[in-house]
Amino acid sequence: MSDTIEMIRPGDTRMWKKVDALLEQEGIRRDGNLDYTCGLFDEDYNLCATGSTFGSTLRCFAVDKRRQGEGLMNQVVNHLVERQAERGLFHLFVYTKTASAKFFRDMGFTEIAQVAGTLSFLENRRNGFQSYCAALEKQRREGRSAVIVMNANPFTLGHRYLVEKAARENDTVHLFVLSEDASLVPFPVRWKLVTEGVADLPNVVCHQSGPYIISSATFPSYFLKDEAAVIEGHARLDLALFRSIAEALGATARYVGEEPTSQVTGLYNRVMAEELPKMGIDCVIVPRKELGDSAISASTVRKYIHDGHMENIRPLVPESTWAFFQSPEAEPVIRAIRGSGDVVHY
């Protein structure tokens, strides 16, 4: 009887313990963001290999040390690629240790960027990232250009303040909205609110981020030792990609909002402040816009919506955002926010 590959069922706690034990052999832990996990079993139903997916990414691979060198990882990767195709996902990405990158290159993946000695980011298209940058280059404009990246969950007057400042100080602002749908306000709504919220600023060009501006939701944490290493790894990999994006657009500045209460954003901003100037790019950290004694934040807006205090969001958001949340179109979004137990991100 040959080896078989099966899905690991979400409620099968006994099998998940085996998955975790196998991952621990490789010195990694199970990632918090997984939507499918498979196991390769021998004829005695011993777990010999495992791998997982989240969105369009492949992650959390491990093979029992006693079975390494038998091609089991190829079987697991091929199974996951086939399953992704069944879901309509053909453009796939892998985050892995740099030491493991050669295996995926041998399977036809192309390395897009790496953080030396830590991690590699690969895709299964030979010219995917180059094509993305080539498309951006067509939107390059004369004069001084800057970049802003935001999630806008949802778009507030704080976001608007950051965009206005960049628009005053540059000939063109390229505004990227994170397109990963991992927020309480879904991407189509965030895109609508951002584009409507800056429509009166003629030198602001909006872009959907695509897969190459990495969100915290898609960035894996399973092979990095602690939260600080995860944040720093995320920032450095994101910036390795951003260098090419900035070159395509001719951008010489990146504007970011200050987050004095957020460890994640504070560390991310520190890495950007250190690394961007080495690339010839200014890192402009802008103090948050305040209302009274408090900074305007999307977390505050979501908290008011969650608690049913809709009128309280009005002074915190542009008219276009307020109009949306008064419309029937917002009802599913409001329900999602009110049904969530985690609406404030620190």
Secondary structure by P-SEA (a helix, b strand, c coil): ccbbbbbbcccaaaaaaaaaaaaaaacccccccccbbbbbbcccccccccccccccccccccccccccccaaaaaaaaaaaaaaaaacccbbbbbbcccaaaaaaaaccccccccccccccccccccaaaaaaaaaaaaccccbbbbbbbccccccaaaaaaaaaaaaacccccccccccccccccaaaaaaaaaaaacccccbbbbcccccccccccccccccccaaaaaaaaaaaaaaaaaaaaaaacccbbbbbbbcccaaaaaaaaaaaaccccccbbbbbbcccccccccccaaaaaaaaaacccccccccccaaaaaaaacccaaaaaaaaaaccccccc
